[in-house]
Amino acid sequence: MSNIGIVVIGRNEGDRLIRCLKSIIQQLTNNLAIVYVDSGSTDESVASAQALRVHTIELDLSIPFTMARGRNVGFNYLVNNFPAIQYVQFIDGDCELVEGWIESALARLESDSDIAVVCGRRRERFPDASLYNRLADIEWNTPIGEVTACGGDILARAKAIREVEGYNQLLICGEEPEMCIRLRQKGWKIWRIDAEMTLHDAAMLRFRQFWIRSIRGGWAVAQGVAMYGDSPDQYKAREHFSGLLWGFILPATAIGATWITSGLSLVLFLAYPILTWKMYKWCRSRVNHSSDAVLYSLLTVISKPAQAFGQFKYWITRHCGGTINLIEYKNVQMK
């Protein structure tokens, strides 16, 4: 597989990064086109990658870190140093590559020259470690076939990535679906196949981590609307309205009108059980176990205020021209 390169990105992933790199090296024997791009780790990540004889790049500390920037730097390094590369596997440093994935994804890419990106089933490595890890595992279970977007782990056609000039490295999140929009505008297809792809270690064990992750999701929704909300498919417009309605407008109205309505406005909170039921019915059609649908619907509704906060945070930052920083939920400690 000398025509395939691997880009791994990470920041303070520790043992997760070692598992990631070893899973790649064991499958792609004698493949030298593996590069790890580090975003300012303070642990032993860089030394660990170098010890495994992986090409290692440390990003310039003076430029803001984004996952998109890391992927672009790694991709450019591969295509400049390994001109025979036709396909690139992008993988996050907290994931492990499942055996057989490359062969399955490569077969799909080679079967249709219009496909730019192939993704598969990402699973949580420790889904039972917390409710939040389980939620992530449910979220990774997306439809099979031609899709509009992908996540961070993909096998991509190098030609297509070059055509759209890679990821938008100014985005602190949501960079994958944004690139997919530009790929589809160029006529490329995004495809998800029914194959195991990666094992992901969210390490999301605390409610605060879940809350911060939801804030980041709200930021991505607002940014998506700002960039493509006026497009024919009204990208993220529905999610944006939902976040504001359920996360801010409805509770603010219910509480704010309490005095005027002698408390009757609090009846509005009964809409949340209805929303939870609707989300349960929708999720139940996608998952095998009703307990997963219950978990998904409850946590999704609970996350609405955090999503709304993330949306407000984006719009305020955009309006005021504030500094855009990464929103990280990994390794968050309780205060």
N, C-alpha and C positions, 0 to 999 in steps of 0.2 A: 504493500500500500504506500508506495513512495510518492503518490500523487495526493496524499492527504496530510494536512498539517493540523496541529492541535494548539489552541490558545486557551490557557488557564489564567483566570484572574483571581486575586484574593487579597485579603487584608486581615492579618491576625487570625488565620484559620487553624494554626497549630497542627494537631494530629489529623484534623479533617483534610488539610492540604496534602499531608503525606499519603493518606489513604487514596486521595484523588489521583495523585501522580503515579503511585504504584499501580493503580487499576488501569491506567493508560499504558504504562511501560510494559506491563505483563502481556497486554493484548497486541501492542504494536511493536513487536520485537525488532530491533535494529532501525527503527524509525527515529531519525535525529531531528525531525521537524516538530519539536515540542517546545513551546515557550511559555514560561510563567511570568506574568506581569504583576508586580507587587505595588500596592497602593499605600505605601508608608507604614508597613507593619512594624510593630515594636517587639514582636516575639521572634522566634527562630525560623520564621517562614522562608526567608531568603536563603539562609544557610541550609535549610532542609532541602530546598529545591536544587541548590547547587551540589549538595552531596549526592543527589540522585542523577547528576549530570544532565540536568535540564537547562536549556537556555533561559537565563533569568534577566529580567529588566526591572529596575527600580525606577518608578516614575519620579519626575522632578517635583520636589516638595513645594516649589514656589507657585505651581499651577494647581488649581483646585482638583481634587480627585473625583472622578466619576467612574462607574463601571463601564460606561460607553467609551471613555477615554482609554481605559485599560485594554478593552477589546480592540480598539482601533490600533493602538500601539503594537499589540501582539500580532494582529493581522498584517500590518505593514511590514513588520520584521520578517514574517514568514515569506510573504510574496517577494520581498527584496532579496532574501538570502536563499530561498528555495524556489527557483523559477518554475520547477516542474509541478508545483502544487496546483491542483484543480479544485480541491475541496478542503474546507476548513471546519473542524469540529471545535465549537466554542463550548466551554464548560466552566462553571463556577468552581472555585476552590473548595467549597463545602459539599461537593458532589463526588460520587464515584461512577465511573463509566461501567455500565452493565455489559458483560461478555456477549458478543454477538450483535450489539447495537450497530456498530459501524457498518458491518456487512449488510444488515437489513436496510439501513438508511441509504447507503450507497446504491443498493439495487433500485430503490425507488427513484433516486435522483437520476440514475442512468436510464431509467425507463421513460422519462419525460423530460425533454430538454427545456421545457418552460418552467420547471420547478426550481425555485431558488433556494428554498429552505425546507428541510425535513426535521420534524421533531417527533417525539414519542412520549411514552409514559414515564414521567418523573414521579418517584415515590419517596416518601419520607423513610429514612433509615430507622428512626425510632418513633413510629406513630403513636405508640402507647405511653410515651414518656410524659405527655401532657395533653390536655384538651386542645391546646393551640397547635401542637405538632400534628394532631389528628386532623384539625381543620385544614392545615396546609396540604396534607395528603389528599383530602377531598377536593380541594381547589385545583390540584394538579390533574385531576381526572376530567380532561376536556374532550370534546367530540372528535371522532375519527373522520378523516377525509380532508378535503380542501377547507382551510380555515383562513381567518383574516389576520391572525397574529400568532406569535410564538413567545416562549419564555427565553431564559438565558442560555439553556442548553440546546444546541442545534447543530446539525451538519448542514453546511451551506456551500453553495457553488461560489467559488472565489470570484468568478467573472461577474456575477450578480452583485456581490458586495462591493466590488470596485466600481460598478456602474452607478451605484447610488452614494458612493463615497463613504461607505460604512455607517457607523452609528453617529447620532448627534451627541457629541461629547459634552454639550452644555446641559444635558438633561441629567438630573440626579436620580431619576427613576423613570420607569415607563419607556426606556429607550428602545426596547425590543419591538413592541407594537408600533412605535413611531417609525422605525426603519421599515417594518413590514408594509406600512402605508405607502412609503415611497417606492418600495419594490413593486407593489401591486399597481401603482400608477404607471410604472414602466412596463407592465404586462407580465410580470413574473407571478408565480403561484407559490403559496405557502401550504405545506401539506403535513398533516399529522397521521402517522401510521400506527397500526395496532402492534406495537413492539415495546418491550421494556428498554428504557433509555438510560436513566441515571438514578442513583440513590442520593437523596438530599438530606443533609443534617441541619434542620432549622435551628436546633438548640433553643427553641422558644418555650421556656419553662415557666415564665412568670407573666402575670396579667399585664404588667407594665410593658413588657416586650410586645405583647399582642397589641396593646394600645398604640405604641409608637409605630408599629408596622401598619396599623390602620390609618394613622395620620399620614404616613408616607403614601398609602394608597389614595387618600383624598387629594394630596398634592398632585399625584400622577393624573388623576381624573381632571382636575382643574387645568393643568397644563395641557392635557390632550384637547380639551375644549377650546382653550386659547389658540392652539395651533391649527386644529382641524374641525372645530365645532361647526363651521359654516360649510363644510364639504357635503356632498350629496348624501353620504351615510350618517351625517351628524355625529361624528365620532365622539363618544363619551358623553353626549348631551343628556341622555337618559340617566346615566349614573350620576352626573353632576346635579341634576334636578332632584334625584332621589336622596342624595347625601344632604343637600340643603333642606329639603322638606322634612325628612325624618330625623335629621341630626340637629336641626336648629329651629326652623320655622314652626313646626307643630308643637314641640315642647315649650318654646318661647311664648307662643300664643296661648297655650293652655295655662301656663303659670302667670303670664302677664295680664290675662283677662280675668283672673280669679276674683278680684275685688269687684269688678264691673258686673260680672255674671253671678255673683254670690256663690262662687265655686263650681258652677255648672260647666265652665270651660274645661275642668279637669276630666270631663267625660272623653275629651279628645285622646287621652292616653289609652283608651280602649282600642284605638286604632292599631296599637303595637301588637297585641295578640293576633289581630286579624292579619297584619303583615307577616308575622311569624308563621302563621298557618299557611299562607300563600307561598312563602318561601320553602316551607317544609314540603308542600305538595310538588313544587317545582323540582326540588333537590331529590325527592323520593323517586322521581322518574329517571334519575341518573345514577343512583347508588343502590347497592344490594341490601344494605341494612338500614332499617328505620332509625336506629340509634344515631347513625351518621347524619341522616337528614335532620334529626332533632338538634344535634350539635351544630350543624352548619347554620340552620335557621336562627337559633338562639344567639350564637356568637356574631352572626352577620348583623342582626338587628342591634345588638349591644354596641357594635362598632360604629354605628351611624354618627353619634356625636363626634367621635375621633375623626371620622372621614370628613365631616363638615368643618372641623377645626383645620384639618390639612388643606381643605379647599380655600378657606379664608386666609390661611397662612400664605398660600401661593399668591392669591390676588393682592394681598397687602404688600408682600415682598415685591411683586411685579410693579405695582403702582408707585411704591416708594423707592424702588431701585436699590433694595437692600441686598446684602450678601447672601448668596445661595450656597448652603452647606448640605452635606450628606445627611440624610435622616437614617440613622442606623439603629436597629433593634437588637443585634447580636451582642451577647455578653453584657447586657444592661444589668446593673446591680440594683438591688432594692435600697432605698434611702430611708 
